[in-house]
Amino acid sequence: MKKLIFLFIVLLVIFIPAFLFASSCNSGGAEYYIKFTTDGQEYLLTYGYPLDISKDAPMLIVWVGSVDDIQIYGTNWQEGIETPEILIDFEGWLHADINGEYLGEYTLEDNGIVGNYAGYGEFHINILDAPYEYAYYSAGGTVTITSFGDVDGAVEGTFEITFDLYVPTALGDSTLDITGDFRLHRISEDDFPYD
């Protein structure tokens, strides 16, 4: 019996760290992130608002009002950090159907028109691939929130979004389809980096 207990403890010591390591590899080791794929290329955003070093993680804020607005923001660059080749800002708004209830699927429609299930939303993504900058706005898709923590906790979910180029030009694709997931740091309105 002692050998069986010892074997069980050894297996726990081996498998728990291996599981934790494997789960952290999904997001490049970042605690908070926005990760997405477009045209076979994967991007990982691990920073928050560029001008606020103290909030160095992708974030989510609930702006409480007559309709609770959920703001999401992430980027792949931060002031004082080595600049990536392609700079990306990802921001969006989700509008809750019922204040205080945020889990579920949000429909993104062209120009943020109200969807038919669990709220609606609007997103945009800016991509700076020097010397060109591309501004895309959501034209459709969904964002699903699967876990919603308290302030200073984590909010997790997935998304599939189709974006249209704000000013179509010959310099880039007129549409952009992305699929991804996120784990965001929930901050309070008081901790928002801008006044």
N, CA and C atoms as an extended XYZ file, in Angstrom:
585
Properties=species:S:1:pos:R:3:atomname:S:1:resname:S:1:resid:I:1 pbc="F F F"
N         0.820       -1.192        0.000 N   MET     1
C         0.000        0.000        0.000 CA  MET     1
C         0.868        1.261        0.000 C   MET     1
N         1.989        1.235        0.752 N   LYS     2
C         2.871        2.395        0.807 CA  LYS     2
C         3.486        2.662       -0.566 C   LYS     2
N         3.794        1.581       -1.302 N   LYS     3
C         4.359        1.752       -2.638 CA  LYS     3
C         3.340        2.404       -3.576 C   LYS     3
N         2.093        2.026       -3.439 N   LEU     4
C         1.041        2.598       -4.275 CA  LEU     4
C         0.864        4.089       -3.972 C   LEU     4
N         0.872        4.464       -2.714 N   ILE     5
C         0.758        5.881       -2.333 CA  ILE     5
C         1.970        6.657       -2.834 C   ILE     5
N         3.164        6.076       -2.685 N   PHE     6
C         4.379        6.734       -3.162 CA  PHE     6
C         4.327        6.936       -4.680 C   PHE     6
N         3.880        5.911       -5.417 N   LEU     7
C         3.768        6.010       -6.865 CA  LEU     7
C         2.770        7.098       -7.265 C   LEU     7
N         1.647        7.182       -6.555 N   PHE     8
C         0.651        8.203       -6.817 CA  PHE     8
C         1.228        9.604       -6.614 C   PHE     8
N         1.969        9.816       -5.553 N   ILE     9
C         2.584       11.120       -5.260 CA  ILE     9
C         3.607       11.472       -6.336 C   ILE     9
N         4.429       10.496       -6.754 N   VAL    10
C         5.421       10.743       -7.801 CA  VAL    10
C         4.733       11.156       -9.099 C   VAL    10
N         3.651       10.464       -9.465 N   LEU    11
C         2.925       10.811      -10.682 CA  LEU    11
C         2.337       12.223      -10.602 C   LEU    11
N         1.806       12.599       -9.450 N   LEU    12
C         1.287       13.961       -9.274 CA  LEU    12
C         2.394       14.994       -9.450 C   LEU    12
N         3.546       14.724       -8.865 N   VAL    13
C         4.669       15.661       -8.959 CA  VAL    13
C         5.123       15.826      -10.404 C   VAL    13
N         5.013       14.770      -11.204 N   ILE    14
C         5.428       14.839      -12.605 CA  ILE    14
C         4.359       15.508      -13.468 C   ILE    14
N         3.094       15.110      -13.315 N   PHE    15
C         2.057       15.557      -14.238 CA  PHE    15
C         1.538       16.965      -13.973 C   PHE    15
N         1.466       17.407      -12.753 N   ILE    16
C         0.954       18.756      -12.482 CA  ILE    16
C         1.860       19.818      -13.103 C   ILE    16
N         3.188       19.808      -12.876 N   PRO    17
C         4.017       20.817      -13.559 CA  PRO    17
C         3.971       20.695      -15.084 C   PRO    17
N         3.896       19.465      -15.598 N   ALA    18
C         3.826       19.290      -17.049 CA  ALA    18
C         2.545       19.890      -17.602 C   ALA    18
N         1.430       19.700      -16.897 N   PHE    19
C         0.161       20.279      -17.331 CA  PHE    19
C         0.218       21.805      -17.290 C   PHE    19
N         0.741       22.354      -16.212 N   LEU    20
C         0.840       23.810      -16.099 CA  LEU    20
C         1.731       24.389      -17.187 C   LEU    20
N         2.834       23.726      -17.484 N   PHE    21
C         3.725       24.192      -18.549 CA  PHE    21
C         3.023       24.138      -19.905 C   PHE    21
N         2.348       23.034      -20.178 N   ALA    22
C         1.672       22.883      -21.471 CA  ALA    22
C         0.570       23.912      -21.631 C   ALA    22
N        -0.188       24.195      -20.580 N   SER    23
C        -1.265       25.170      -20.706 CA  SER    23
C        -0.731       26.572      -20.876 C   SER    23
N         0.443       26.886      -20.325 N   SER    24
C         1.008       28.226      -20.501 CA  SER    24
C         1.575       28.409      -21.896 C   SER    24
N         1.914       27.330      -22.584 N   CYS    25
C         2.480       27.434      -23.930 CA  CYS    25
C         1.453       27.911      -24.940 C   CYS    25
N         0.174       27.715      -24.662 N   ASN    26
C        -0.861       28.129      -25.598 CA  ASN    26
C        -0.852       29.628      -25.841 C   ASN    26
N        -0.425       30.423      -24.898 N   SER    27
C        -0.450       31.869      -25.056 CA  SER    27
C         0.946       32.451      -25.016 C   SER    27
N         1.942       31.670      -25.366 N   GLY    28
C         3.309       32.172      -25.357 CA  GLY    28
C         3.805       32.458      -23.959 C   GLY    28
N         3.179       31.865      -22.938 N   GLY    29
C         3.606       32.070      -21.554 CA  GLY    29
C         3.020       33.303      -20.906 C   GLY    29
N         2.235       34.099      -21.619 N   ALA    30
C         1.651       35.316      -21.058 CA  ALA    30
C         0.424       34.972      -20.222 C   ALA    30
N         0.291       35.665      -19.084 N   GLU    31
C        -0.879       35.442      -18.240 CA  GLU    31
C        -2.138       35.988      -18.909 C   GLU    31
N        -2.013       37.166      -19.540 N   TYR    32
C        -3.127       37.789      -20.245 CA  TYR    32
C        -2.721       38.005      -21.695 C   TYR    32
N        -3.647       37.795      -22.620 N   TYR    33
C        -3.292       37.869      -24.031 CA  TYR    33
C        -4.546       37.976      -24.893 C   TYR    33
N        -4.354       38.409      -26.115 N   ILE    34
C        -5.304       38.259      -27.207 CA  ILE    34
C        -4.515       37.569      -28.312 C   ILE    34
N        -4.991       36.428      -28.736 N   LYS    35
C        -4.291       35.644      -29.759 CA  LYS    35
C        -5.245       35.417      -30.916 C   LYS    35
N        -4.765       35.657      -32.145 N   PHE    36
C        -5.629       35.406      -33.290 CA  PHE    36
C        -4.805       34.981      -34.497 C   PHE    36
N        -5.523       34.364      -35.445 N   THR    37
C        -4.915       33.906      -36.691 CA  THR    37
C        -5.662       34.538      -37.854 C   THR    37
N        -4.908       35.008      -38.840 N   THR    38
C        -5.483       35.500      -40.079 CA  THR    38
C        -4.564       35.100      -41.226 C   THR    38
N        -5.133       34.584      -42.278 N   ASP    39
C        -4.366       34.123      -43.446 CA  ASP    39
C        -3.210       33.208      -43.052 C   ASP    39
N        -3.429       32.329      -42.069 N   GLY    40
C        -2.413       31.374      -41.647 CA  GLY    40
C        -1.328       31.940      -40.753 C   GLY    40
N        -1.369       33.237      -40.466 N   GLN    41
C        -0.372       33.882      -39.604 CA  GLN    41
C        -0.975       34.106      -38.217 C   GLN    41
N        -0.235       33.726      -37.174 N   GLU    42
C        -0.717       33.906      -35.806 CA  GLU    42
C        -0.085       35.151      -35.184 C   GLU    42
N        -0.902       35.907      -34.460 N   TYR    43
C        -0.440       37.109      -33.763 CA  TYR    43
C        -0.794       36.994      -32.286 C   TYR    43
N         0.099       37.492      -31.437 N   LEU    44
C        -0.092       37.443      -29.993 CA  LEU    44
C         0.063       38.852      -29.440 C   LEU    44
N        -1.000       39.367      -28.823 N   LEU    45
C        -0.986       40.694      -28.221 CA  LEU    45
C        -0.924       40.521      -26.704 C   LEU    45
N         0.119       41.060      -26.073 N   THR    46
C         0.316       40.824      -24.638 CA  THR    46
C         0.442       42.105      -23.826 C   THR    46
N         0.082       43.255      -24.434 N   TYR    47
C         0.182       44.532      -23.722 CA  TYR    47
C        -1.155       45.253      -23.735 C   TYR    47
N        -1.262       46.241      -22.821 N   GLY    48
C        -2.448       47.082      -22.757 CA  GLY    48
C        -2.165       48.423      -23.386 C   GLY    48
N        -2.821       49.469      -22.882 N   TYR    49
C        -2.639       50.800      -23.468 CA  TYR    49
C        -1.173       51.186      -23.463 C   TYR    49
N        -0.621       51.576      -24.608 N   PRO    50
C         0.827       51.819      -24.751 CA  PRO    50
C         1.391       52.877      -23.820 C   PRO    50
N         0.609       53.875      -23.458 N   LEU    51
C         1.153       54.974      -22.658 CA  LEU    51
C         1.086       54.703      -21.165 C   LEU    51
N         0.576       53.566      -20.759 N   ASP    52
C         0.414       53.285      -19.336 CA  ASP    52
C         1.174       52.011      -18.977 C   ASP    52
N         2.417       52.174      -18.520 N   ILE    53
C         3.281       51.033      -18.237 CA  ILE    53
C         2.714       50.160      -17.119 C   ILE    53
N         1.965       50.741      -16.182 N   SER    54
C         1.460       49.958      -15.058 CA  SER    54
C         0.362       48.984      -15.485 C   SER    54
N        -0.245       49.206      -16.618 N   LYS    55
C        -1.280       48.301      -17.121 CA  LYS    55
C        -0.743       47.593      -18.356 C   LYS    55
N         0.245       46.743      -18.135 N   ASP    56
C         0.949       46.140      -19.264 CA  ASP    56
C         0.363       44.801      -19.691 C   ASP    56
N        -0.967       44.717      -19.729 N   ALA    57
C        -1.622       43.494      -20.180 CA  ALA    57
C        -2.888       43.868      -20.928 C   ALA    57
N        -3.299       43.046      -21.896 N   PRO    58
C        -4.594       43.285      -22.531 CA  PRO    58
C        -5.680       43.350      -21.460 C   PRO    58
N        -6.613       44.279      -21.630 N   MET    59
C        -7.532       44.565      -20.530 CA  MET    59
C        -8.981       44.613      -20.966 C   MET    59
N        -9.834       44.544      -19.954 N   LEU    60
C       -11.269       44.667      -20.132 CA  LEU    60
C       -11.796       45.558      -19.019 C   LEU    60
N       -12.682       46.496      -19.375 N   ILE    61
C       -13.310       47.393      -18.404 CA  ILE    61
C       -14.813       47.328      -18.631 C   ILE    61
N       -15.590       47.269      -17.547 N   VAL    62
C       -17.039       47.387      -17.641 CA  VAL    62
C       -17.405       48.815      -17.263 C   VAL    62
N       -17.979       49.532      -18.218 N   TRP    63
C       -18.468       50.885      -17.976 CA  TRP    63
C       -19.951       50.762      -17.643 C   TRP    63
N       -20.271       50.935      -16.354 N   VAL    64
C       -21.638       50.732      -15.874 CA  VAL    64
C       -22.486       51.946      -16.253 C   VAL    64
N       -23.664       51.677      -16.805 N   GLY    65
C       -24.584       52.739      -17.191 CA  GLY    65
C       -25.956       52.168      -17.445 C   GLY    65
N       -26.780       52.904      -18.188 N   SER    66
C       -28.110       52.387      -18.499 CA  SER    66
C       -27.985       51.091      -19.298 C   SER    66
N       -26.928       51.004      -20.123 N   VAL    67
C       -26.513       49.753      -20.760 CA  VAL    67
C       -25.049       49.566      -20.392 C   VAL    67
N       -24.716       48.433      -19.782 N   ASP    68
C       -23.317       48.183      -19.434 CA  ASP    68
C       -22.511       47.974      -20.710 C   ASP    68
N       -21.458       48.767      -20.861 N   ASP    69
C       -20.558       48.642      -21.995 CA  ASP    69
C       -19.282       47.948      -21.546 C   ASP    69
N       -18.839       46.979      -22.312 N   ILE    70
C       -17.632       46.222      -22.029 CA  ILE    70
C       -16.588       46.635      -23.055 C   ILE    70
N       -15.494       47.230      -22.599 N   GLN    71
C       -14.427       47.661      -23.495 CA  GLN    71
C       -13.267       46.678      -23.399 C   GLN    71
N       -12.756       46.275      -24.554 N   ILE    72
C       -11.635       45.335      -24.646 CA  ILE    72
C       -10.507       46.028      -25.400 C   ILE    72
N        -9.272       45.876      -24.900 N   TYR    73
C        -8.142       46.486      -25.598 CA  TYR    73
C        -6.892       45.635      -25.438 C   TYR    73
N        -6.142       45.503      -26.518 N   GLY    74
C        -4.848       44.839      -26.476 CA  GLY    74
C        -3.985       45.300      -27.627 C   GLY    74
N        -2.675       45.190      -27.445 N   THR    75
C        -1.724       45.567      -28.489 CA  THR    75
C        -0.499       44.665      -28.374 C   THR    75
N         0.336       44.677      -29.409 N   ASN    76
C         1.563       43.879      -29.358 CA  ASN    76
C         2.786       44.752      -29.133 C   ASN    76
N         2.571       46.015      -28.753 N   TRP    77
C         3.736       46.856      -28.474 CA  TRP    77
C         3.482       47.710      -27.237 C   TRP    77
N         4.570       48.095      -26.621 N   GLN    78
C         4.522       48.885      -25.395 CA  GLN    78
C         5.716       49.823      -25.407 C   GLN    78
N         5.529       51.017      -24.908 N   GLU    79
C         6.618       51.983      -24.855 CA  GLU    79
C         7.789       51.400      -24.068 C   GLU    79
N         8.994       51.520      -24.623 N   GLY    80
C        10.189       51.022      -23.949 CA  GLY    80
C        10.494       49.563      -24.212 C   GLY    80
N         9.649       48.894      -24.996 N   ILE    81
C         9.837       47.478      -25.333 CA  ILE    81
C        10.250       47.401      -26.801 C   ILE    81
N        11.041       46.385      -27.142 N   GLU    82
C        11.455       46.225      -28.542 CA  GLU    82
C        10.225       46.183      -29.446 C   GLU    82
N        10.243       46.988      -30.481 N   THR    83
C         9.091       47.131      -31.371 CA  THR    83
C         9.011       45.964      -32.350 C   THR    83
N         7.829       45.316      -32.430 N   PRO    84
C         7.675       44.248      -33.422 CA  PRO    84
C         7.622       44.828      -34.830 C   PRO    84
N         7.799       43.971      -35.810 N   GLU    85
C         7.811       44.405      -37.212 CA  GLU    85
C         6.459       44.973      -37.641 C   GLU    85
N         5.376       44.326      -37.215 N   ILE    86
C         4.019       44.786      -37.525 CA  ILE    86
C         3.340       45.147      -36.207 C   ILE    86
N         2.875       46.410      -36.091 N   LEU    87
C         2.215       46.882      -34.872 CA  LEU    87
C         0.709       46.705      -35.009 C   LEU    87
N         0.085       46.178      -33.953 N   ILE    88
C        -1.352       45.905      -33.997 CA  ILE    88
C        -2.020       46.453      -32.743 C   ILE    88
N        -3.098       47.220      -32.948 N   ASP    89
C        -3.997       47.643      -31.868 CA  ASP    89
C        -5.343       46.986      -32.117 C   ASP    89
N        -5.903       46.375      -31.073 N   PHE    90
C        -7.164       45.640      -31.179 CA  PHE    90
C        -8.089       46.195      -30.100 C   PHE    90
N        -9.229       46.748      -30.493 N   GLU    91
C       -10.145       47.325      -29.511 CA  GLU    91
C       -11.578       47.040      -29.913 C   GLU    91
N       -12.420       46.846      -28.898 N   GLY    92
C       -13.820       46.589      -29.191 CA  GLY    92
C       -14.732       46.927      -28.038 C   GLY    92
N       -15.996       46.980      -28.366 N   TRP    93
C       -17.045       47.265      -27.393 CA  TRP    93
C       -18.127       46.209      -27.523 C   TRP    93
N       -18.557       45.683      -26.384 N   LEU    94
C       -19.707       44.792      -26.328 CA  LEU    94
C       -20.742       45.466      -25.431 C   LEU    94
N       -21.996       45.332      -25.786 N   HIS    95
C       -23.071       45.990      -25.056 CA  HIS    95
C       -24.002       44.903      -24.503 C   HIS    95
N       -24.071       44.815      -23.184 N   ALA    96
C       -24.823       43.746      -22.537 CA  ALA    96
C       -26.324       43.930      -22.719 C   ALA    96
N       -27.032       42.823      -22.935 N   ASP    97
C       -28.492       42.859      -22.958 CA  ASP    97
C       -29.028       43.121      -21.559 C   ASP    97
N       -28.414       42.466      -20.572 N   ILE    98
C       -28.850       42.600      -19.179 CA  ILE    98
C       -27.646       43.042      -18.368 C   ILE    98
N       -27.750       44.207      -17.726 N   ASN    99
C       -26.637       44.710      -16.933 CA  ASN    99
C       -26.235       43.702      -15.861 C   ASN    99
N       -24.922       43.497      -15.742 N   GLY   100
C       -24.397       42.574      -14.745 CA  GLY   100
C       -24.281       41.144      -15.229 C   GLY   100
N       -24.849       40.815      -16.399 N   GLU   101
C       -24.762       39.460      -16.956 CA  GLU   101
C       -23.973       39.531      -18.259 C   GLU   101
N       -22.753       38.980      -18.233 N   TYR   102
C       -21.839       39.202      -19.350 CA  TYR   102
C       -21.428       37.937      -20.094 C   TYR   102
N       -21.738       36.770      -19.561 N   LEU   103
C       -21.373       35.529      -20.245 CA  LEU   103
C       -22.251       35.325      -21.468 C   LEU   103
N       -21.689       34.692      -22.484 N   GLY   104
C       -22.480       34.347      -23.651 CA  GLY   104
C       -21.903       34.890      -24.930 C   GLY   104
N       -22.706       34.788      -25.984 N   GLU   105
C       -22.271       35.163      -27.329 CA  GLU   105
C       -22.822       36.540      -27.698 C   GLU   105
N       -21.940       37.370      -28.235 N   TYR   106
C       -22.303       38.699      -28.715 CA  TYR   106
C       -22.165       38.701      -30.236 C   TYR   106
N       -23.169       39.226      -30.915 N   THR   107
C       -23.170       39.280      -32.366 CA  THR   107
C       -22.572       40.602      -32.821 C   THR   107
N       -21.618       40.524      -33.716 N   LEU   108
C       -21.041       41.724      -34.316 CA  LEU   108
C       -21.650       41.877      -35.692 C   LEU   108
N       -22.248       43.017      -35.922 N   GLU   109
C       -22.834       43.278      -37.223 CA  GLU   109
C       -22.253       44.563      -37.768 C   GLU   109
N       -22.448       44.776      -39.035 N   ASP   110
C       -21.891       45.943      -39.703 CA  ASP   110
C       -22.270       47.217      -38.964 C   ASP   110
N       -21.265       48.017      -38.612 N   ASN   111
C       -21.443       49.289      -37.919 CA  ASN   111
C       -22.100       49.147      -36.548 C   ASN   111
N       -21.983       47.973      -35.916 N   GLY   112
C       -22.487       47.800      -34.564 CA  GLY   112
C       -23.999       47.753      -34.438 C   GLY   112
N       -24.702       47.360      -35.507 N   ILE   113
C       -26.161       47.260      -35.442 CA  ILE   113
C       -26.528       46.170      -34.437 C   ILE   113
N       -27.632       46.360      -33.723 N   VAL   114
C       -28.028       45.424      -32.674 CA  VAL   114
C       -28.193       44.021      -33.234 C   VAL   114
N       -27.565       43.049      -32.543 N   GLY   115
C       -27.692       41.655      -32.928 CA  GLY   115
C       -28.890       41.018      -32.257 C   GLY   115
N       -29.081       39.723      -32.456 N   ASN   116
C       -30.287       39.082      -31.957 CA  ASN   116
C       -30.034       38.118      -30.803 C   ASN   116
N       -28.812       38.083      -30.245 N   TYR   117
C       -28.577       37.136      -29.162 CA  TYR   117
C       -27.542       37.695      -28.199 C   TYR   117
N       -27.920       37.858      -26.953 N   ALA   118
C       -27.020       38.195      -25.844 CA  ALA   118
C       -26.209       39.457      -26.065 C   ALA   118
N       -26.733       40.407      -26.797 N   GLY   119
C       -26.027       41.672      -26.935 CA  GLY   119
C       -25.462       41.875      -28.324 C   GLY   119
N       -24.760       42.953      -28.465 N   TYR   120
C       -24.155       43.273      -29.743 CA  TYR   120
C       -22.823       43.950      -29.491 C   TYR   120
N       -22.098       44.232      -30.551 N   GLY   121
C       -20.803       44.849      -30.359 CA  GLY   121
C       -20.220       45.393      -31.641 C   GLY   121
N       -19.089       46.064      -31.482 N   GLU   122
C       -18.352       46.629      -32.604 CA  GLU   122
C       -16.867       46.613      -32.254 C   GLU   122
N       -16.038       46.249      -33.204 N   PHE   123
C       -14.602       46.134      -32.982 CA  PHE   123
C       -13.849       46.832      -34.105 C   PHE   123
N       -12.617       47.198      -33.827 N   HIS   124
C       -11.734       47.649      -34.891 CA  HIS   124
C       -10.319       47.157      -34.602 C   HIS   124
N        -9.548       47.076      -35.661 N   ILE   125
C        -8.161       46.642      -35.541 CA  ILE   125
C        -7.324       47.533      -36.465 C   ILE   125
N        -6.254       48.086      -35.912 N   ASN   126
C        -5.325       48.909      -36.687 CA  ASN   126
C        -4.024       48.143      -36.840 C   ASN   126
N        -3.534       48.081      -38.065 N   ILE   127
C        -2.301       47.357      -38.357 CA  ILE   127
C        -1.330       48.315      -39.020 C   ILE   127
N        -0.181       48.499      -38.395 N   LEU   128
C         0.868       49.351      -38.959 CA  LEU   128
C         1.988       48.447      -39.466 C   LEU   128
N         2.067       48.341      -40.771 N   ASP   129
C         3.113       47.577      -41.450 CA  ASP   129
C         3.868       48.604      -42.279 C   ASP   129
N         4.823       49.281      -41.629 N   ALA   130
C         5.477       50.475      -42.180 CA  ALA   130
C         5.895       50.270      -43.630 C   ALA   130
N         5.635       51.251      -44.456 N   PRO   131
C         5.144       52.593      -44.138 CA  PRO   131
C         3.619       52.712      -44.189 C   PRO   131
N         2.879       51.587      -44.260 N   TYR   132
C         1.435       51.640      -44.445 CA  TYR   132
C         0.703       51.324      -43.149 C   TYR   132
N        -0.455       51.970      -42.999 N   GLU   133
C        -1.330       51.698      -41.860 CA  GLU   133
C        -2.704       51.336      -42.389 C   GLU   133
N        -3.276       50.275      -41.815 N   TYR   134
C        -4.574       49.786      -42.245 CA  TYR   134
C        -5.533       49.838      -41.063 C   TYR   134
N        -6.695       50.463      -41.266 N   ALA   135
C        -7.721       50.543      -40.233 CA  ALA   135
C        -8.920       49.717      -40.688 C   ALA   135
N        -9.247       48.692      -39.904 N   TYR   136
C       -10.367       47.809      -40.215 CA  TYR   136
C       -11.453       47.956      -39.153 C   TYR   136
N       -12.717       47.849      -39.572 N   TYR   137
C       -13.862       47.900      -38.668 CA  TYR   137
C       -14.709       46.656      -38.855 C   TYR   137
N       -15.259       46.138      -37.758 N   SER   138
C       -15.996       44.878      -37.824 CA  SER   138
C       -17.204       44.988      -38.750 C   SER   138
N       -17.370       43.941      -39.554 N   ALA   139
C       -18.504       43.856      -40.470 CA  ALA   139
C       -19.401       42.681      -40.120 C   ALA   139
N       -18.975       41.848      -39.179 N   GLY   140
C       -19.762       40.694      -38.770 CA  GLY   140
C       -18.935       39.756      -37.915 C   GLY   140
N       -19.603       38.776      -37.331 N   GLY   141
C       -18.908       37.788      -36.516 CA  GLY   141
C       -19.484       37.681      -35.126 C   GLY   141
N       -18.763       36.964      -34.262 N   THR   142
C       -19.215       36.771      -32.881 CA  THR   142
C       -18.031       36.867      -31.920 C   THR   142
N       -18.355       37.279      -30.705 N   VAL   143
C       -17.428       37.225      -29.578 CA  VAL   143
C       -18.165       36.465      -28.488 C   VAL   143
N       -17.519       35.453      -27.925 N   THR   144
C       -18.139       34.650      -26.875 CA  THR   144
C       -17.317       34.773      -25.607 C   THR   144
N       -17.950       35.219      -24.523 N   ILE   145
C       -17.292       35.291      -23.219 CA  ILE   145
C       -17.664       34.034      -22.448 C   ILE   145
N       -16.643       33.234      -22.095 N   THR   146
C       -16.871       31.954      -21.426 CA  THR   146
C       -16.603       31.999      -19.933 C   THR   146
N       -15.834       32.989      -19.480 N   SER   147
C       -15.491       33.121      -18.065 CA  SER   147
C       -15.326       34.606      -17.754 C   SER   147
N       -15.962       35.083      -16.670 N   PHE   148
C       -15.937       36.517      -16.359 CA  PHE   148
C       -15.580       36.702      -14.889 C   PHE   148
N       -14.316       37.049      -14.623 N   GLY   149
C       -13.853       37.216      -13.258 CA  GLY   149
C       -14.159       38.593      -12.697 C   GLY   149
N       -13.924       38.750      -11.394 N   ASP   150
C       -14.085       40.034      -10.722 CA  ASP   150
C       -12.969       40.981      -11.142 C   ASP   150
N       -13.046       42.237      -10.707 N   VAL   151
C       -11.982       43.209      -10.957 CA  VAL   151
C       -10.669       42.636      -10.446 C   VAL   151
N        -9.611       42.767      -11.232 N   ASP   152
C        -8.278       42.206      -11.016 CA  ASP   152
C        -8.207       40.717      -11.329 C   ASP   152
N        -9.307       40.159      -11.798 N   GLY   153
C        -9.319       38.772      -12.223 CA  GLY   153
C        -9.227       38.676      -13.738 C   GLY   153
N        -9.559       37.503      -14.267 N   ALA   154
C        -9.435       37.235      -15.703 CA  ALA   154
C       -10.802       37.095      -16.354 C   ALA   154
N       -10.869       37.507      -17.610 N   VAL   155
C       -12.042       37.298      -18.461 CA  VAL   155
C       -11.550       36.544      -19.689 C   VAL   155
N       -12.231       35.432      -20.014 N   GLU   156
C       -11.778       34.582      -21.112 CA  GLU   156
C       -12.869       34.397      -22.152 C   GLU   156
N       -12.441       34.129      -23.380 N   GLY   157
C       -13.407       33.876      -24.426 CA  GLY   157
C       -12.764       33.646      -25.776 C   GLY   157
N       -13.609       33.613      -26.804 N   THR   158
C       -13.176       33.354      -28.171 CA  THR   158
C       -13.854       34.347      -29.117 C   THR   158
N       -13.349       34.442      -30.339 N   PHE   159
C       -13.981       35.315      -31.319 CA  PHE   159
C       -13.702       34.844      -32.737 C   PHE   159
N       -14.638       35.177      -33.616 N   GLU   160
C       -14.506       35.028      -35.067 CA  GLU   160
C       -15.066       36.304      -35.656 C   GLU   160
N       -14.210       37.112      -36.291 N   ILE   161
C       -14.622       38.435      -36.743 CA  ILE   161
C       -14.208       38.650      -38.200 C   ILE   161
N       -15.116       39.228      -38.969 N   THR   162
C       -14.797       39.701      -40.308 CA  THR   162
C       -14.712       41.224      -40.250 C   THR   162
N       -13.600       41.766      -40.735 N   PHE   163
C       -13.381       43.210      -40.763 CA  PHE   163
C       -13.381       43.711      -42.198 C   PHE   163
N       -13.869       44.939      -42.373 N   ASP   164
C       -13.752       45.643      -43.646 CA  ASP   164
C       -12.734       46.753      -43.492 C   ASP   164
N       -11.947       46.975      -44.533 N   LEU   165
C       -10.988       48.076      -44.524 CA  LEU   165
C       -11.759       49.388      -44.506 C   LEU   165
N       -11.377       50.283      -43.584 N   TYR   166
C       -12.107       51.540      -43.407 CA  TYR   166
C       -12.092       52.381      -44.681 C   TYR   166
N       -10.939       52.515      -45.286 N   VAL   167
C       -10.815       53.228      -46.556 CA  VAL   167
C       -10.182       52.252      -47.542 C   VAL   167
N       -11.002       51.542      -48.322 N   PRO   168
C       -10.441       50.554      -49.247 CA  PRO   168
C        -9.446       51.196      -50.217 C   PRO   168
N        -8.290       50.563      -50.354 N   THR   169
C        -7.259       51.048      -51.270 CA  THR   169
C        -6.627       49.861      -51.966 C   THR   169
N        -5.779       50.139      -52.908 N   ALA   170
C        -5.054       49.081      -53.598 CA  ALA   170
C        -3.922       48.537      -52.741 C   ALA   170
N        -3.700       49.127      -51.549 N   LEU   171
C        -2.558       48.736      -50.726 CA  LEU   171
C        -2.819       47.496      -49.875 C   LEU   171
N        -4.058       47.110      -49.684 N   GLY   172
C        -4.310       45.975      -48.810 CA  GLY   172
C        -5.619       45.286      -49.142 C   GLY   172
N        -5.822       44.124      -48.528 N   ASP   173
C        -7.079       43.406      -48.708 CA  ASP   173
C        -8.221       44.252      -48.182 C   ASP   173
N        -9.366       44.187      -48.844 N   SER   174
C       -10.503       44.977      -48.388 CA  SER   174
C       -11.208       44.328      -47.210 C   SER   174
N       -10.997       43.024      -46.998 N   THR   175
C       -11.557       42.346      -45.829 CA  THR   175
C       -10.467       41.563      -45.106 C   THR   175
N       -10.727       41.319      -43.844 N   LEU   176
C        -9.786       40.592      -42.991 CA  LEU   176
C       -10.605       39.698      -42.081 C   LEU   176
N       -10.375       38.387      -42.135 N   ASP   177
C       -11.063       37.434      -41.261 CA  ASP   177
C       -10.089       36.958      -40.199 C   ASP   177
N       -10.498       37.056      -38.929 N   ILE   178
C        -9.642       36.589      -37.849 CA  ILE   178
C       -10.421       35.648      -36.939 C   ILE   178
N        -9.700       34.698      -36.370 N   THR   179
C       -10.248       33.749      -35.402 CA  THR   179
C        -9.263       33.672      -34.246 C   THR   179
N        -9.774       33.727      -33.013 N   GLY   180
C        -8.842       33.676      -31.901 CA  GLY   180
C        -9.505       33.516      -30.554 C   GLY   180
N        -8.692       33.746      -29.528 N   ASP   181
C        -9.171       33.660      -28.159 CA  ASP   181
C        -8.441       34.691      -27.308 C   ASP   181
N        -8.948       34.898      -26.096 N   PHE   182
C        -8.360       35.903      -25.218 CA  PHE   182
C        -8.476       35.501      -23.759 C   PHE   182
N        -7.563       36.058      -22.987 N   ARG   183
C        -7.607       36.018      -21.523 CA  ARG   183
C        -7.176       37.414      -21.089 C   ARG   183
N        -8.138       38.210      -20.614 N   LEU   184
C        -7.929       39.625      -20.363 CA  LEU   184
C        -7.894       39.936      -18.874 C   LEU   184
N        -7.138       40.962      -18.514 N   HIS   185
C        -7.091       41.450      -17.133 CA  HIS   185
C        -8.250       42.426      -16.950 C   HIS   185
N        -9.174       42.091      -16.064 N   ARG   186
C       -10.299       42.992      -15.814 CA  ARG   186
C        -9.854       44.086      -14.851 C   ARG   186
N        -9.998       45.341      -15.272 N   ILE   187
C        -9.659       46.459      -14.401 CA  ILE   187
C       -10.919       47.269      -14.125 C   ILE   187
N       -10.863       48.105      -13.082 N   SER   188
C       -11.999       48.935      -12.731 CA  SER   188
C       -11.976       50.222      -13.534 C   SER   188
N       -13.106       50.916      -13.557 N   GLU   189
C       -13.165       52.209      -14.228 CA  GLU   189
C       -12.125       53.176      -13.643 C   GLU   189
N       -11.910       53.094      -12.327 N   ASP   190
C       -10.963       53.996      -11.655 CA  ASP   190
C        -9.517       53.750      -12.096 C   ASP   190
N        -9.221       52.521      -12.533 N   ASP   191
C        -7.857       52.180      -12.948 CA  ASP   191
C        -7.610       52.414      -14.430 C   ASP   191
N        -8.626       52.886      -15.157 N   PHE   192
C        -8.447       53.127      -16.585 CA  PHE   192
C        -7.354       54.179      -16.774 C   PHE   192
N        -6.422       53.940      -17.721 N   PRO   193
C        -5.226       54.791      -17.804 CA  PRO   193
C        -5.446       56.216      -18.277 C   PRO   193
N        -6.587       56.552      -18.853 N   TYR   194
C        -6.809       57.920      -19.323 CA  TYR   194
C        -7.884       58.591      -18.497 C   TYR   194
N        -7.761       59.902      -18.283 N   ASP   195
C        -8.787       60.649      -17.555 CA  ASP   195
C        -9.912       61.056      -18.469 C   ASP   195
